[in-house]
Amino acid sequence: MSARIVAVVVGLLIGCAGVKIIDPLTDAGIGLVDGGSNTSSDAGGCLAPETLESSTIEAGRIFLVEGGVGGDFIPRLAWDNLYLVWGTGRPADVAAAARARYGFAKALTANDGLPMGLTAAGSWVRADCRVCHAGEVAGETLMGAPNTQVDLELLVDDLKALAALSGMPVTPRVALRTGARGISDIIGMTIQLGELEKPSPLPLHREIGFQDPPAWWSLAAKTRVYTDGSAPQRGHRTFMATQLAFGTSQSALEALEPSYVKLRAYMLSLRPPAWPFEAPAGDEVERGRALFGAQCASCHGAASCERSESVEVARADIGTDPARNEQFGDNEIAVINGSWFGARDPLRRTGGYIAPPLRGVWASAPYFHNGSVPTLEGVLDSTKRPKRFRLLGTARASYDPVAVGLKVQTYESAPVNPPRAERAALYDTTRSGLGNGGHLFGDALTAAQRHDLLSFLKTR
């Protein structure tokens, strides 16, 4: 085992929720046919969807699921023997135990006993972005859903312990930061890795702030991406940053670009899942729809729109945790703009966060850009936000169809010296970058109005 293993794990995290970047929708480079991203198609400000070829979508799907994305992750021998450092003995079902310990979603096929996002490749296990962008929601593995359970920092720590056990200790190339299961400092790790390739003359923040993976099915509904809206939706190069961690040369990287254009088309084709529980009453939905139009649509887009211009909300107005926006500044942007990844779609700094489209929002809990609120009820009522909590799982019984989100166990205080495997299970909103304040717009609503609005959001 070598330092390459740890480097590859870091690289995987880059692709999982990425460093993608910037704004102007003037794109003369490689891309799909744009169906009118700069032109409103009706008085409500709706934008025409992009035109996608079915053959392009299918090619992107194949590129993702048949091993074209990512690269060698860890030796298969190491994966199969990680249990040696768990301190539990050999589990009866090693594959299921590994999936639970590291928070991987269950694969949709037999997949040689590997979880979603990992594939067998001879003596190696390959990894791709489904590790973070395919999650289990109400007991079902959904492509494009955020993985709320993954803890790759724990996996790296176990790999280091296994390497030490074999007499081959490794030193990580960069620091991994997992704030809670499913919540990582992706951009901070990316900047560190980029500095290894090309040291920056500028002072850079190496801790940017925690975020959870966005739902892929929301991509087609907006014009800008990432929590701060720093990137155009039509970008794809920053998806490719993960390839560098697998040893891809610049020439090979550029050769892969057409395939990543197709992968983006596949992502755009994904549609949100339907609400799987008892359907809300029709009159509640209609009252909620009217409330949404009056209270939410100016930021999140009209209910009638399949696609809308993304709206940036100033940090002072939204009031959510500021770390991600404050730390990703001019120097960090300049470094990315000076690279191949930013040359085609240069970054710009924003002064806040973008309001995401709410398509399939029921399936993308926990909420806010850092995953700090487990339910939509808590989003609409700040008194319903726990300070410290642990998600209870991904099974159907672990989903709360009334509060619309994830059931949790709450804590008055943080556990003292928890076992290593439990450290990231606790979400502590008192920690920097994990705060759950702000977005108080729903506090003025009555309980009945919140109920109606939740009923409507179940249908988005």
Sequence and secondary structure as in RCSB ss.txt:
>XXXX:A:sequence
MSARIVAVVVGLLIGCAGVKIIDPLTDAGIGLVDGGSNTSSDAGGCLAPETLESSTIEAGRIFLVEGGVGGDFIP
RLAWDNLYLVWGTGRPADVAAAARARYGFAKALTANDGLPMGLTAAGSWVRADCRVCHAGEVAGETLMGAPNTQV
DLELLVDDLKALAALSGMPVTPRVALRTGARGISDIIGMTIQLGELEKPSPLPLHREIGFQDPPAWWSLAAKTRV
YTDGSAPQRGHRTFMATQLAFGTSQSALEALEPSYVKLRAYMLSLRPPAWPFEAPAGDEVERGRALFGAQCASCH
GAASCERSESVEVARADIGTDPARNEQFGDNEIAVINGSWFGARDPLRRTGGYIAPPLRGVWASAPYFHNGSVPT
LEGVLDSTKRPKRFRLLGTARASYDPVAVGLKVQTYESAPVNPPRAERAALYDTTRSGLGNGGHLFGDALTAAQR
HDLLSFLKTR
>XXXX:A:secstr
  HHHHHHHHHHHHHHH           SS    S TTSB STT BB      HHHHHHHHHHHHTT SSEEEEE
HHHHHTGGGGTTS   SSHHHHHHHHHT    SS GGG  TTEEEETTEEEE THHHHEEEETTEEEET   SS 
 HHHHHHHHHHHHHHTT     SS   EEETTEE HHHHHHHHHHHHS  SS   S    B    GGGGGG SEE
STT  EETT  GGGGHHHHHTT  HHHHHHHHHHHHHHHHHHHH       S    HHHHHHHHHHHHHHTHHHH
  TT SSB  EEEEHHHH S  HHHHHS HHHHHHHHTSHHHHSS     SEEEE   TTGGGS SBTTTT BSB
HHHHH GGG  SEEEE  SSGGGEETTTTEE EEE SS  SS  GGGGGGEEETTSTT       TTTTS HHHH
HHHHHHHTT 
